[in-house]
Amino acid sequence: MSATPPPSGDPVAKRAPIDALARFSRAVLLAVGADEATADAATRAMLHGSRLGVDSHGVRLLEHYAKVLTLGRVNPRPEMRISSNLPAIATLDADNGHGALATYKAMEHAVQIAQTNGLGAVAVQNSSHFGPAGAFALAAAEAGCIGLVSCNSDSIVRLHDGAAPFHGTNPIAVAAPSGEARPWLFDMATSAISYNKVRLSRSLGRTLPAGVASSADGEDTQDAAEATMLAPLGGAFGFKGAGMAGIAEILSAVFTGMRLSFEVGPMVTPNMSKPRHLGAFVLAMRADAVVGEDGFQSSMQRYLKRLRASPARAGAAVMAPGDREWAEAARRETQGVPVDPETAQAFERFAGRFGIALPFMQNGAG
């Protein structure tokens, strides 16, 4: 989504500064009973999404997180425990706490292991929805490591040529130091789009792209209101997306001993009282482990320079993973973050309920 100020009549009529959004989010989470570590981690992950233009996994998740923290699905004050029987692999029991807190803790520990062993992996158990996977891979890159993150989720994505939900959106994210101010950052769902993008499209009244979602009968639909199932990434070659979803499934559910996608309860349901017991997997590898820091950065710089200089099609531009997101982050630093109508209404309810000042800009942005 562009951060260019919306034209008259655009459904994104409100915008908010990033710092104000962070303060508002943290205040709401504390008000519903989350401990400070949970409020900080959930806000950090959501603001990663909102800052980089991943609005489906940004502050629009705040209302959902407030619900699950108060209705019993997510433990607002977890006692997370890390255990290890092998030098390079550890397990984190999230105590049914917030997924962002669990995954940030897991990546922090993976980086610590990597400092000694060259690489470190942490299997996350008894977790919950963690938001944008790239937020946690980025944390590894900022610590000088190549980071990989995956998780599974409830079945909503059909198999290639399938007509019923099987995998979750099962994201995979990788980040690496680049020798520049911003790391190389790749974050993708293994479905054609994420389900949160379907929900965002409903809020904005937007039509879905062709071939990314299906109605209950398995037929393709571009009507976000009719979409109940997603297609795997790849269109006619969707077996590739389905296979990548399987990679995420094995790493985050099979390896961790957590529920498989078709065993996980839905993210949105009238009953928010039971934990979903999600798994996740994080890996950190020291970028300097083989060729040293200078050697790694030199190779990354040659790679990125040649990539960005590669010829582009007419009217298009070649970008490295993360370039688009970092450019959007720079725009939003000055222009604010667009807030969709449903999320703005939820914010207004929170403000009235808890007496928290709304974060919206006042100059023509609500």
SULDA-V795097 format. One record per pair of residues at least 24 apart in sequence whose C-alpha atoms are under 8 Angstrom apart, sorted by the first residue. I is the first residue (numbers start at 1). J is the second residue. Records with the same first field share a line. If there is no record, write none. Layout:
I=J  J
This chain:
1=53  54  55
2=53  328
3=328  331  332  335  336  337  338
4=331  335
5=335
11=204  205  340  341
12=204  338  339  340  341
13=338  339  340  341  365  366
14=338  339  340  341  344  360  361  365  366
15=335  336  337  338  339  360  361  365  366
16=336  337  338  339  359  360  361  365
17=332  333  334  335  336  337  359  360  361
18=47  51  332  333  336  337
20=359  360
21=47  59  359
22=47
24=356  357  358  359
25=59  62
27=356
28=66  350  354  356
29=65  66
31=354
32=66  69  70
33=69  70  76
34=69  76  77
35=76  77
37=101
38=76  77  97  98  100  101
41=100  101  104
42=98  99  100  101  130
45=100  130  131  132  135
46=131  132
48=132  135
49=132  135
50=337
51=328  329  332  333  337
52=325  326  328  329
53=325  328  329
54=132
56=194  196  197  199  200
57=131  132  196
58=131  132
59=343
60=339  340  343
61=131
63=343  346
67=272
68=272  273
71=272  273
72=272  273  274  275
73=272  273  274  275  276
74=98  128  275
87=113  117
88=113  114  117  119  120  121
89=120  121  122  123
90=120  121  122  123
91=122  123  124  125
92=122  123  124  125
93=124  125  126  127
94=124  125  126  127
95=126  127
96=126  127  128  275  276  277
97=126  127  128
98=127  128  129  130
99=127  128  129  130  131
100=129  130  131
101=130
102=127
103=130  136  280  282
104=136  139
106=282
107=136  137  139  140  282  283  284
108=139  140
110=282  283  284
111=140  143  145  284  285  286
114=284  285  286
115=286
118=285  286  289
119=283  284  285  286
120=283  284  285
121=281  282  283  284
122=281  282  283
123=252  255  256  279  280  281  282
124=252  256  279  280  281
125=256  257  258  277  278  279  280
126=258  276  277  278  279
127=276  277  278  279  280
128=275  276  277  278  279
129=153  267  278
132=187
133=171  172  173  187
134=173  174  175  185  186  187
137=173  174  175  185  282
138=174  175  176  183  185
140=175  176  284
141=175  176  177  183
142=177  183
144=176  177  286  287  288
145=176  177  284  285  286  287
146=174  175  176  177  284  285  286  287
147=173  174  175  176  282  283  284  285
148=172  173  174  175  282  283  284
149=173  174  280  281  282  283
150=248  251  252  280  281  282
151=248  249  251  252  253  278  279  280  281
152=248  249  252  253  260  261  278  279  280
153=260  261  264  278
154=261  262  263  264  265  266  267
155=261  262  264  266
156=228  229  230
157=191  229  230  231  232
158=229  230  231  232
159=231  232  238  239  242
160=231  232  237  238  239  242
162=218
163=217  218
164=218  229
165=229  230
166=261  262
167=242  245  246  249  261  262
168=245  261  262
169=194  195  245
170=245  248  249
171=245  248
172=248
176=287
177=287  297
178=297  300  301
179=297  298  300  301
182=326
183=322
184=320  321  322  323
185=321  322
186=321  322
189=233
190=232  233  241  242  244  245
191=230  231  232  233  241  242  245
192=230  231  232  233  234  235  241
193=230  231  233
194=230
195=230
198=224  227
199=224
200=340
203=340  341  342
204=340  341
211=235
251=280  281
252=279  280  281
253=278  279  280
256=280  281
336=361
